[in-house]
Amino acid sequence: KQQSGKPGEAILEGAREEGATMLVLGTRGMGKVRRTFLGSVSDYCIHHAFCPVLVCRHKPIKHKK
């Protein structure tokens, strides 16, 4: 189902409609200052979710030569 509106609100609405018991989200790893001004979908979901939220941070893989 396609949602519209603010991403965080749409994620939580969709999760509620589907009966989710946990949300697993990724993060782009923005700094505190940038996140404060721009906002963060994962941050919004952490503070407004009706169920537990797990936020996964991606660390780049460094290949050995």
PDB file as gemmi writes it, atoms N, CA and C in Angstrom:
CRYST1    1.000    1.000    1.000  90.00  90.00  90.00 P 1                      
ATOM      1  N   LYS A   1       0.836  -1.184   0.000  1.00  0.00           N  
ATOM      2  CA  LYS A   1       0.000   0.000   0.000  1.00  0.00           C  
ATOM      3  C   LYS A   1       0.875   1.239   0.000  1.00  0.00           C  
ATOM      4  N   GLN A   2       0.562   2.199  -0.834  1.00  0.00           N  
ATOM      5  CA  GLN A   2       1.340   3.430  -0.921  1.00  0.00           C  
ATOM      6  C   GLN A   2       0.815   4.432   0.096  1.00  0.00           C  
ATOM      7  N   GLN A   3       1.735   5.096   0.803  1.00  0.00           N  
ATOM      8  CA  GLN A   3       1.391   6.089   1.813  1.00  0.00           C  
ATOM      9  C   GLN A   3       1.855   7.458   1.341  1.00  0.00           C  
ATOM     10  N   SER A   4       1.238   8.489   1.888  1.00  0.00           N  
ATOM     11  CA  SER A   4       1.705   9.842   1.605  1.00  0.00           C  
ATOM     12  C   SER A   4       1.789  10.606   2.919  1.00  0.00           C  
ATOM     13  N   GLY A   5       2.473  11.734   2.902  1.00  0.00           N  
ATOM     14  CA  GLY A   5       2.640  12.543   4.100  1.00  0.00           C  
ATOM     15  C   GLY A   5       4.062  12.461   4.600  1.00  0.00           C  
ATOM     16  N   LYS A   6       4.250  12.803   5.853  1.00  0.00           N  
ATOM     17  CA  LYS A   6       5.582  12.762   6.449  1.00  0.00           C  
ATOM     18  C   LYS A   6       6.020  11.313   6.606  1.00  0.00           C  
ATOM     19  N   PRO A   7       7.265  10.990   6.266  1.00  0.00           N  
ATOM     20  CA  PRO A   7       7.723   9.596   6.288  1.00  0.00           C  
ATOM     21  C   PRO A   7       7.536   8.888   7.627  1.00  0.00           C  
ATOM     22  N   GLY A   8       7.916   9.526   8.730  1.00  0.00           N  
ATOM     23  CA  GLY A   8       7.780   8.892  10.041  1.00  0.00           C  
ATOM     24  C   GLY A   8       6.340   8.566  10.373  1.00  0.00           C  
ATOM     25  N   GLU A   9       5.440   9.512  10.107  1.00  0.00           N  
ATOM     26  CA  GLU A   9       4.018   9.298  10.372  1.00  0.00           C  
ATOM     27  C   GLU A   9       3.469   8.172   9.500  1.00  0.00           C  
ATOM     28  N   ALA A  10       3.882   8.144   8.231  1.00  0.00           N  
ATOM     29  CA  ALA A  10       3.408   7.112   7.310  1.00  0.00           C  
ATOM     30  C   ALA A  10       3.906   5.727   7.730  1.00  0.00           C  
ATOM     31  N   ILE A  11       5.146   5.641   8.189  1.00  0.00           N  
ATOM     32  CA  ILE A  11       5.693   4.353   8.647  1.00  0.00           C  
ATOM     33  C   ILE A  11       4.899   3.843   9.839  1.00  0.00           C  
ATOM     34  N   LEU A  12       4.652   4.721  10.818  1.00  0.00           N  
ATOM     35  CA  LEU A  12       3.919   4.300  12.012  1.00  0.00           C  
ATOM     36  C   LEU A  12       2.473   3.939  11.696  1.00  0.00           C  
ATOM     37  N   GLU A  13       1.847   4.681  10.793  1.00  0.00           N  
ATOM     38  CA  GLU A  13       0.475   4.363  10.391  1.00  0.00           C  
ATOM     39  C   GLU A  13       0.423   2.993   9.705  1.00  0.00           C  
ATOM     40  N   GLY A  14       1.363   2.753   8.796  1.00  0.00           N  
ATOM     41  CA  GLY A  14       1.412   1.465   8.097  1.00  0.00           C  
ATOM     42  C   GLY A  14       1.698   0.316   9.054  1.00  0.00           C  
ATOM     43  N   ALA A  15       2.594   0.547  10.008  1.00  0.00           N  
ATOM     44  CA  ALA A  15       2.922  -0.482  10.992  1.00  0.00           C  
ATOM     45  C   ALA A  15       1.715  -0.820  11.847  1.00  0.00           C  
ATOM     46  N   ARG A  16       0.969   0.201  12.242  1.00  0.00           N  
ATOM     47  CA  ARG A  16      -0.238  -0.028  13.049  1.00  0.00           C  
ATOM     48  C   ARG A  16      -1.291  -0.808  12.242  1.00  0.00           C  
ATOM     49  N   GLU A  17      -1.483  -0.428  10.986  1.00  0.00           N  
ATOM     50  CA  GLU A  17      -2.457  -1.119  10.124  1.00  0.00           C  
ATOM     51  C   GLU A  17      -2.089  -2.588   9.931  1.00  0.00           C  
ATOM     52  N   GLU A  18      -0.787  -2.871   9.862  1.00  0.00           N  
ATOM     53  CA  GLU A  18      -0.326  -4.245   9.651  1.00  0.00           C  
ATOM     54  C   GLU A  18      -0.218  -5.038  10.945  1.00  0.00           C  
ATOM     55  N   GLY A  19      -0.394  -4.379  12.087  1.00  0.00           N  
ATOM     56  CA  GLY A  19      -0.305  -5.065  13.367  1.00  0.00           C  
ATOM     57  C   GLY A  19       1.128  -5.402  13.765  1.00  0.00           C  
ATOM     58  N   ALA A  20       2.055  -4.537  13.394  1.00  0.00           N  
ATOM     59  CA  ALA A  20       3.467  -4.776  13.704  1.00  0.00           C  
ATOM     60  C   ALA A  20       3.692  -4.832  15.213  1.00  0.00           C  
ATOM     61  N   THR A  21       4.599  -5.694  15.630  1.00  0.00           N  
ATOM     62  CA  THR A  21       4.953  -5.784  17.037  1.00  0.00           C  
ATOM     63  C   THR A  21       6.338  -5.205  17.297  1.00  0.00           C  
ATOM     64  N   MET A  22       7.064  -4.863  16.218  1.00  0.00           N  
ATOM     65  CA  MET A  22       8.383  -4.256  16.335  1.00  0.00           C  
ATOM     66  C   MET A  22       8.744  -3.608  15.002  1.00  0.00           C  
ATOM     67  N   LEU A  23       9.438  -2.473  15.072  1.00  0.00           N  
ATOM     68  CA  LEU A  23       9.934  -1.813  13.868  1.00  0.00           C  
ATOM     69  C   LEU A  23      11.450  -1.939  13.823  1.00  0.00           C  
ATOM     70  N   VAL A  24      11.985  -2.238  12.653  1.00  0.00           N  
ATOM     71  CA  VAL A  24      13.423  -2.284  12.439  1.00  0.00           C  
ATOM     72  C   VAL A  24      13.723  -1.264  11.347  1.00  0.00           C  
ATOM     73  N   LEU A  25      14.506  -0.242  11.705  1.00  0.00           N  
ATOM     74  CA  LEU A  25      14.806   0.846  10.783  1.00  0.00           C  
ATOM     75  C   LEU A  25      16.306   0.991  10.613  1.00  0.00           C  
ATOM     76  N   GLY A  26      16.705   1.574   9.515  1.00  0.00           N  
ATOM     77  CA  GLY A  26      18.100   1.906   9.291  1.00  0.00           C  
ATOM     78  C   GLY A  26      18.324   3.383   9.538  1.00  0.00           C  
ATOM     79  N   THR A  27      19.565   3.791   9.597  1.00  0.00           N  
ATOM     80  CA  THR A  27      19.904   5.195   9.768  1.00  0.00           C  
ATOM     81  C   THR A  27      21.054   5.548   8.846  1.00  0.00           C  
ATOM     82  N   ARG A  28      21.080   6.799   8.417  1.00  0.00           N  
ATOM     83  CA  ARG A  28      22.171   7.264   7.561  1.00  0.00           C  
ATOM     84  C   ARG A  28      23.340   7.768   8.378  1.00  0.00           C  
ATOM     85  N   GLY A  29      23.177   7.838   9.690  1.00  0.00           N  
ATOM     86  CA  GLY A  29      24.268   8.248  10.564  1.00  0.00           C  
ATOM     87  C   GLY A  29      24.565   9.736  10.525  1.00  0.00           C  
ATOM     88  N   MET A  30      23.536  10.583  10.419  1.00  0.00           N  
ATOM     89  CA  MET A  30      23.748  12.025  10.446  1.00  0.00           C  
ATOM     90  C   MET A  30      24.259  12.434  11.823  1.00  0.00           C  
ATOM     91  N   GLY A  31      25.020  13.495  11.879  1.00  0.00           N  
ATOM     92  CA  GLY A  31      25.509  14.017  13.151  1.00  0.00           C  
ATOM     93  C   GLY A  31      24.384  14.659  13.949  1.00  0.00           C  
ATOM     94  N   LYS A  32      24.646  14.933  15.216  1.00  0.00           N  
ATOM     95  CA  LYS A  32      23.624  15.496  16.097  1.00  0.00           C  
ATOM     96  C   LYS A  32      23.106  16.842  15.609  1.00  0.00           C  
ATOM     97  N   VAL A  33      23.986  17.713  15.151  1.00  0.00           N  
ATOM     98  CA  VAL A  33      23.567  19.037  14.714  1.00  0.00           C  
ATOM     99  C   VAL A  33      22.681  18.941  13.480  1.00  0.00           C  
ATOM    100  N   ARG A  34      23.119  18.170  12.510  1.00  0.00           N  
ATOM    101  CA  ARG A  34      22.347  18.021  11.273  1.00  0.00           C  
ATOM    102  C   ARG A  34      20.989  17.377  11.551  1.00  0.00           C  
ATOM    103  N   ARG A  35      20.972  16.356  12.412  1.00  0.00           N  
ATOM    104  CA  ARG A  35      19.723  15.676  12.759  1.00  0.00           C  
ATOM    105  C   ARG A  35      18.775  16.632  13.484  1.00  0.00           C  
ATOM    106  N   THR A  36      19.316  17.525  14.314  1.00  0.00           N  
ATOM    107  CA  THR A  36      18.504  18.490  15.052  1.00  0.00           C  
ATOM    108  C   THR A  36      17.776  19.425  14.102  1.00  0.00           C  
ATOM    109  N   PHE A  37      18.451  19.891  13.066  1.00  0.00           N  
ATOM    110  CA  PHE A  37      17.841  20.837  12.138  1.00  0.00           C  
ATOM    111  C   PHE A  37      16.990  20.173  11.063  1.00  0.00           C  
ATOM    112  N   LEU A  38      17.427  19.037  10.574  1.00  0.00           N  
ATOM    113  CA  LEU A  38      16.715  18.376   9.487  1.00  0.00           C  
ATOM    114  C   LEU A  38      15.691  17.353   9.975  1.00  0.00           C  
ATOM    115  N   GLY A  39      15.865  16.875  11.188  1.00  0.00           N  
ATOM    116  CA  GLY A  39      14.989  15.819  11.677  1.00  0.00           C  
ATOM    117  C   GLY A  39      15.470  14.468  11.170  1.00  0.00           C  
ATOM    118  N   SER A  40      14.914  13.425  11.738  1.00  0.00           N  
ATOM    119  CA  SER A  40      15.307  12.077  11.374  1.00  0.00           C  
ATOM    120  C   SER A  40      14.080  11.187  11.456  1.00  0.00           C  
ATOM    121  N   VAL A  41      13.869  10.383  10.444  1.00  0.00           N  
ATOM    122  CA  VAL A  41      12.722   9.473  10.442  1.00  0.00           C  
ATOM    123  C   VAL A  41      12.858   8.471  11.581  1.00  0.00           C  
ATOM    124  N   SER A  42      14.048   7.901  11.747  1.00  0.00           N  
ATOM    125  CA  SER A  42      14.229   6.923  12.817  1.00  0.00           C  
ATOM    126  C   SER A  42      14.047   7.576  14.188  1.00  0.00           C  
ATOM    127  N   ASP A  43      14.529   8.801  14.357  1.00  0.00           N  
ATOM    128  CA  ASP A  43      14.368   9.521  15.619  1.00  0.00           C  
ATOM    129  C   ASP A  43      12.882   9.777  15.902  1.00  0.00           C  
ATOM    130  N   TYR A  44      12.136  10.168  14.880  1.00  0.00           N  
ATOM    131  CA  TYR A  44      10.693  10.384  15.036  1.00  0.00           C  
ATOM    132  C   TYR A  44      10.011   9.092  15.477  1.00  0.00           C  
ATOM    133  N   CYS A  45      10.349   7.999  14.819  1.00  0.00           N  
ATOM    134  CA  CYS A  45       9.715   6.714  15.133  1.00  0.00           C  
ATOM    135  C   CYS A  45      10.059   6.255  16.550  1.00  0.00           C  
ATOM    136  N   ILE A  46      11.287   6.469  16.979  1.00  0.00           N  
ATOM    137  CA  ILE A  46      11.674   6.096  18.339  1.00  0.00           C  
ATOM    138  C   ILE A  46      10.800   6.805  19.360  1.00  0.00           C  
ATOM    139  N   HIS A  47      10.531   8.073  19.133  1.00  0.00           N  
ATOM    140  CA  HIS A  47       9.798   8.870  20.107  1.00  0.00           C  
ATOM    141  C   HIS A  47       8.278   8.769  20.004  1.00  0.00           C  
ATOM    142  N   HIS A  48       7.752   8.270  18.890  1.00  0.00           N  
ATOM    143  CA  HIS A  48       6.308   8.242  18.707  1.00  0.00           C  
ATOM    144  C   HIS A  48       5.716   6.848  18.489  1.00  0.00           C  
ATOM    145  N   ALA A  49       6.536   5.822  18.433  1.00  0.00           N  
ATOM    146  CA  ALA A  49       6.056   4.473  18.114  1.00  0.00           C  
ATOM    147  C   ALA A  49       5.264   3.864  19.268  1.00  0.00           C  
ATOM    148  N   PHE A  50       4.356   2.996  18.914  1.00  0.00           N  
ATOM    149  CA  PHE A  50       3.514   2.263  19.864  1.00  0.00           C  
ATOM    150  C   PHE A  50       4.130   0.909  20.221  1.00  0.00           C  
ATOM    151  N   CYS A  51       5.232   0.571  19.553  1.00  0.00           N  
ATOM    152  CA  CYS A  51       5.898  -0.709  19.768  1.00  0.00           C  
ATOM    153  C   CYS A  51       7.408  -0.476  19.829  1.00  0.00           C  
ATOM    154  N   PRO A  52       8.196  -1.477  20.213  1.00  0.00           N  
ATOM    155  CA  PRO A  52       9.656  -1.309  20.247  1.00  0.00           C  
ATOM    156  C   PRO A  52      10.229  -0.988  18.860  1.00  0.00           C  
ATOM    157  N   VAL A  53      11.305  -0.197  18.861  1.00  0.00           N  
ATOM    158  CA  VAL A  53      11.971   0.195  17.619  1.00  0.00           C  
ATOM    159  C   VAL A  53      13.453  -0.155  17.728  1.00  0.00           C  
ATOM    160  N   LEU A  54      13.979  -0.863  16.726  1.00  0.00           N  
ATOM    161  CA  LEU A  54      15.395  -1.186  16.640  1.00  0.00           C  
ATOM    162  C   LEU A  54      15.973  -0.399  15.475  1.00  0.00           C  
ATOM    163  N   VAL A  55      16.987   0.422  15.751  1.00  0.00           N  
ATOM    164  CA  VAL A  55      17.627   1.214  14.704  1.00  0.00           C  
ATOM    165  C   VAL A  55      19.007   0.638  14.443  1.00  0.00           C  
ATOM    166  N   CYS A  56      19.262   0.272  13.191  1.00  0.00           N  
ATOM    167  CA  CYS A  56      20.533  -0.342  12.796  1.00  0.00           C  
ATOM    168  C   CYS A  56      21.381   0.674  12.046  1.00  0.00           C  
ATOM    169  N   ARG A  57      22.614   0.801  12.460  1.00  0.00           N  
ATOM    170  CA  ARG A  57      23.550   1.683  11.781  1.00  0.00           C  
ATOM    171  C   ARG A  57      24.444   0.842  10.880  1.00  0.00           C  
ATOM    172  N   HIS A  58      24.634   1.299   9.659  1.00  0.00           N  
ATOM    173  CA  HIS A  58      25.471   0.594   8.691  1.00  0.00           C  
ATOM    174  C   HIS A  58      26.889   1.130   8.780  1.00  0.00           C  
ATOM    175  N   LYS A  59      27.831   0.232   8.997  1.00  0.00           N  
ATOM    176  CA  LYS A  59      29.241   0.625   8.963  1.00  0.00           C  
ATOM    177  C   LYS A  59      29.828   0.143   7.643  1.00  0.00           C  
ATOM    178  N   PRO A  60      30.489   1.031   6.919  1.00  0.00           N  
ATOM    179  CA  PRO A  60      31.083   0.624   5.640  1.00  0.00           C  
ATOM    180  C   PRO A  60      32.096  -0.509   5.840  1.00  0.00           C  
ATOM    181  N   ILE A  61      32.114  -1.431   4.899  1.00  0.00           N  
ATOM    182  CA  ILE A  61      33.059  -2.537   4.942  1.00  0.00           C  
ATOM    183  C   ILE A  61      34.365  -2.075   4.313  1.00  0.00           C  
ATOM    184  N   LYS A  62      35.457  -2.261   5.032  1.00  0.00           N  
ATOM    185  CA  LYS A  62      36.774  -1.901   4.493  1.00  0.00           C  
ATOM    186  C   LYS A  62      37.429  -3.171   3.971  1.00  0.00           C  
ATOM    187  N   HIS A  63      37.704  -3.176   2.685  1.00  0.00           N  
ATOM    188  CA  HIS A  63      38.323  -4.339   2.053  1.00  0.00           C  
ATOM    189  C   HIS A  63      39.840  -4.273   2.184  1.00  0.00           C  
ATOM    190  N   LYS A  64      40.444  -5.412   2.499  1.00  0.00           N  
ATOM    191  CA  LYS A  64      41.911  -5.476   2.563  1.00  0.00           C  
ATOM    192  C   LYS A  64      42.451  -5.676   1.166  1.00  0.00           C  
ATOM    193  N   LYS A  65      43.584  -5.055   0.893  1.00  0.00           N  
ATOM    194  CA  LYS A  65      44.196  -5.192  -0.442  1.00  0.00           C  
ATOM    195  C   LYS A  65      45.231  -6.264  -0.444  1.00  0.00           C  
TER     196      LYS A  65                                                      
END                                                                             
